[in-house]
Amino acid sequence: MTDASDMAGEPATAADLLADAALEIAGTEGWRSVTLAGAAARAGIDPLTARRTLRCKAGLLAAISARVDAGMLAALDEDATDPAIPVRDRLFEALMARLDVVSANRAAFVSILDGLPRDLGTALASLPSLGRSMARTLDAVGERTWPPFGPLKVKGLALVWLATLRVWHRDDSPDMAVTMKALDGYLARAEEMANTFIPGARVVNGPADAPEAV
């Protein structure tokens, strides 16, 4: 498993250590077995410190999402924000970078995807962290996320990401070819919808202040 300090290239925080411990438990025992107390024990962190840091199981999931964000950001280069490259291509690279992170710990993330439908409280409480992760992804490729159109982009990208994860979950191809094809298709549909409903969204290669499609 990836060391907590490796993903972002910085010293591990308590949240990092708890997230990595939770992923270890999820990968070997299943998401249902993951608890904040169990993650704290595995990470060697005082339970009170763990609760102050993440508060609950949804906090663990948010910390795991933040670890994926960090891995994505570490993998992207300056081309990710190059306005000469269509935003759809930039988002494809960013989401594939996210998939590379989850694929490196596939058993744990498959367990999470399998377990969340039966853990709706945690899933619903984690929706804000999903939004933050999608906003970070858009920011990483130079897409603005403030109103009026930013929140729509965040929601649209979240739908693309969740749909892609469902394909990834059952993709047994050695190079994620099935997932890549699905992701490209989902982004194409999102771009088409943005071009339809967001004024000016067809200017996907224009100036930095022009609205761009998701």
C-alpha positions as CSV (number, residue, x, y, z in Angstrom):
1,M,0.0,0.0,0.0
2,T,1.1,3.6,-0.7
3,D,2.8,5.2,2.2
4,A,0.9,8.1,3.6
5,S,3.7,10.6,2.8
6,D,4.1,9.4,-0.8
7,M,0.9,10.5,-2.4
8,A,1.3,14.3,-1.9
9,G,5.0,14.3,-1.4
10,E,4.6,15.9,2.1
11,P,4.8,14.5,5.7
12,A,1.7,12.5,6.6
13,T,-1.0,14.2,8.7
14,A,-3.2,12.4,11.2
15,A,-6.0,12.4,8.5
16,D,-3.6,10.8,6.0
17,L,-2.6,8.1,8.4
18,L,-6.3,7.4,9.3
19,A,-7.3,7.3,5.7
20,D,-4.5,4.8,4.8
21,A,-5.4,2.7,7.8
22,A,-9.0,2.7,6.7
23,L,-8.0,1.6,3.2
24,E,-6.0,-1.3,4.6
25,I,-8.9,-2.5,6.6
26,A,-11.3,-2.1,3.7
27,G,-9.0,-4.0,1.4
28,T,-8.6,-7.0,3.7
29,E,-11.8,-7.1,5.7
30,G,-14.3,-5.0,3.7
31,W,-15.8,-1.5,4.1
32,R,-18.3,-2.8,6.6
33,S,-15.5,-3.5,9.0
34,V,-14.0,0.0,8.8
35,T,-14.6,2.2,11.8
36,L,-12.9,5.3,13.0
37,A,-11.7,3.6,16.2
38,G,-10.3,0.7,14.2
39,A,-8.5,3.0,11.8
40,A,-7.1,4.9,14.8
41,A,-5.8,1.7,16.4
42,R,-4.2,0.5,13.2
43,A,-2.6,3.9,12.6
44,G,-1.4,4.2,16.1
45,I,-3.4,7.3,16.8
46,D,-5.1,8.2,20.0
47,P,-8.9,7.7,19.6
48,L,-9.7,11.1,20.9
49,T,-7.3,12.7,18.4
50,A,-8.8,10.6,15.6
51,R,-12.3,11.8,16.6
52,R,-11.2,15.4,16.7
53,T,-9.6,15.0,13.3
54,L,-12.3,13.2,11.3
55,R,-15.3,12.8,13.7
56,C,-16.9,9.8,12.0
57,K,-16.8,7.2,9.2
58,A,-17.9,9.8,6.7
59,G,-14.8,11.8,7.7
60,L,-12.7,8.8,6.9
61,L,-14.3,8.6,3.5
62,A,-13.6,12.4,3.0
63,A,-10.0,11.8,4.0
64,I,-9.7,9.0,1.5
65,S,-11.1,11.2,-1.2
66,A,-8.5,13.9,-0.3
67,R,-5.8,11.3,-0.7
68,V,-7.0,10.5,-4.2
69,D,-7.1,14.3,-4.9
70,A,-3.5,14.5,-3.8
71,G,-2.4,11.6,-6.0
72,M,-4.2,13.2,-9.0
73,L,-2.5,16.5,-8.4
74,A,0.9,14.9,-8.1
75,A,0.4,13.1,-11.4
76,L,-0.6,16.1,-13.5
77,D,1.8,18.4,-15.4
78,E,1.6,21.9,-16.8
79,D,-0.3,20.6,-19.8
80,A,-3.3,20.0,-17.5
81,T,-4.0,23.8,-17.5
82,D,-3.0,24.6,-21.1
83,P,-5.9,26.5,-22.7
84,A,-4.7,25.3,-26.1
85,I,-5.8,21.8,-25.1
86,P,-9.6,21.2,-25.2
87,V,-11.0,21.1,-21.7
88,R,-12.6,17.7,-22.4
89,D,-9.1,16.2,-23.0
90,R,-7.7,17.9,-19.8
91,L,-10.5,16.4,-17.8
92,F,-9.9,13.0,-19.3
93,E,-6.3,13.1,-18.2
94,A,-7.3,14.3,-14.7
95,L,-9.9,11.6,-14.2
96,M,-7.6,9.0,-15.5
97,A,-5.0,10.2,-13.0
98,R,-7.7,9.7,-10.3
99,L,-8.4,6.2,-11.6
100,D,-4.7,5.4,-11.5
101,V,-4.7,6.2,-7.8
102,V,-7.7,4.1,-7.0
103,S,-6.4,1.2,-9.2
104,A,-3.2,1.1,-7.1
105,N,-5.3,0.0,-4.2
106,R,-8.1,-1.7,-6.1
107,A,-9.2,-4.2,-3.5
108,A,-9.9,-1.4,-1.0
109,F,-11.8,0.9,-3.4
110,V,-13.8,-2.0,-4.8
111,S,-14.8,-2.8,-1.2
112,I,-15.9,0.8,-0.7
113,L,-18.0,0.8,-3.8
114,D,-19.6,-2.5,-2.8
115,G,-20.2,-1.4,0.7
116,L,-21.5,2.2,0.3
117,P,-25.0,1.2,-1.0
118,R,-25.5,-0.6,2.3
119,D,-24.1,2.3,4.3
120,L,-26.3,5.1,3.0
121,G,-25.8,7.3,6.0
122,T,-22.1,7.5,5.3
123,A,-22.6,7.9,1.6
124,L,-25.0,10.8,2.0
125,A,-22.8,12.5,4.5
126,S,-19.9,12.2,2.1
127,L,-21.6,14.0,-0.8
128,P,-20.0,17.4,0.2
129,S,-16.5,15.8,0.0
130,L,-17.4,14.4,-3.5
131,G,-18.2,17.9,-4.5
132,R,-14.9,19.2,-3.1
133,S,-13.0,16.6,-5.0
134,M,-14.7,17.4,-8.3
135,A,-14.1,21.1,-7.7
136,R,-10.4,20.3,-7.1
137,T,-10.3,18.3,-10.3
138,L,-11.8,21.2,-12.3
139,D,-9.4,23.6,-10.6
140,A,-6.5,21.3,-11.5
141,V,-7.3,21.7,-15.2
142,G,-7.9,25.4,-15.1
143,E,-11.7,25.4,-15.0
144,R,-13.3,27.9,-12.8
145,T,-15.8,26.6,-10.3
146,W,-17.5,29.7,-8.9
147,P,-21.1,30.7,-9.7
148,P,-23.2,30.9,-11.8
149,F,-21.9,27.9,-13.9
150,G,-19.2,26.5,-11.7
151,P,-21.5,24.5,-9.4
152,L,-23.2,23.0,-12.5
153,K,-19.8,21.9,-13.7
154,V,-19.0,20.3,-10.3
155,K,-22.3,18.4,-10.3
156,G,-21.9,17.3,-13.9
157,L,-18.3,16.1,-13.3
158,A,-19.5,14.2,-10.2
159,L,-22.0,12.3,-12.3
160,V,-19.3,11.5,-14.9
161,W,-16.9,10.3,-12.1
162,L,-19.5,8.1,-10.4
163,A,-20.6,6.5,-13.7
164,T,-16.9,5.9,-14.6
165,L,-16.3,4.3,-11.3
166,R,-19.1,1.8,-11.9
167,V,-17.5,0.8,-15.2
168,W,-14.1,0.6,-13.5
169,H,-15.5,-1.7,-10.8
170,R,-16.2,-4.4,-13.4
171,D,-13.4,-3.7,-15.8
172,D,-11.0,-6.6,-15.9
173,S,-9.0,-5.4,-18.9
174,P,-5.3,-5.1,-18.2
175,D,-5.0,-1.5,-19.5
176,M,-8.4,-0.2,-18.3
177,A,-9.5,0.1,-22.0
178,V,-13.1,-0.5,-21.2
179,T,-13.1,2.2,-18.5
180,M,-11.2,4.7,-20.8
181,K,-13.8,4.2,-23.5
182,A,-16.6,4.8,-21.1
183,L,-15.0,7.9,-19.6
184,D,-14.5,9.4,-23.0
185,G,-18.1,8.8,-23.8
186,Y,-19.4,10.2,-20.6
187,L,-17.3,13.4,-21.0
188,A,-18.5,13.7,-24.6
189,R,-22.1,13.6,-23.3
190,A,-21.4,16.1,-20.6
191,E,-19.7,18.4,-23.1
192,E,-22.8,18.2,-25.4
193,M,-25.1,19.0,-22.5
194,A,-22.9,22.0,-21.4
195,N,-22.8,23.3,-25.0
196,T,-26.6,23.2,-24.9
197,F,-27.4,24.7,-21.5
198,I,-24.4,26.9,-20.6
199,P,-24.1,30.1,-22.7
200,G,-20.8,30.4,-24.5
201,A,-19.7,26.9,-23.6
202,R,-18.8,26.1,-27.2
203,V,-15.8,28.3,-26.8
204,V,-13.7,25.4,-25.4
205,N,-10.4,26.6,-26.7
206,G,-10.8,30.3,-26.2
207,P,-9.6,32.9,-23.7
208,A,-9.2,31.9,-20.1
209,D,-12.2,34.0,-19.1
210,A,-14.6,32.4,-21.6
211,P,-17.0,29.8,-20.2
212,E,-16.0,26.3,-21.1
213,A,-17.8,23.0,-21.3
214,V,-17.5,20.3,-18.7
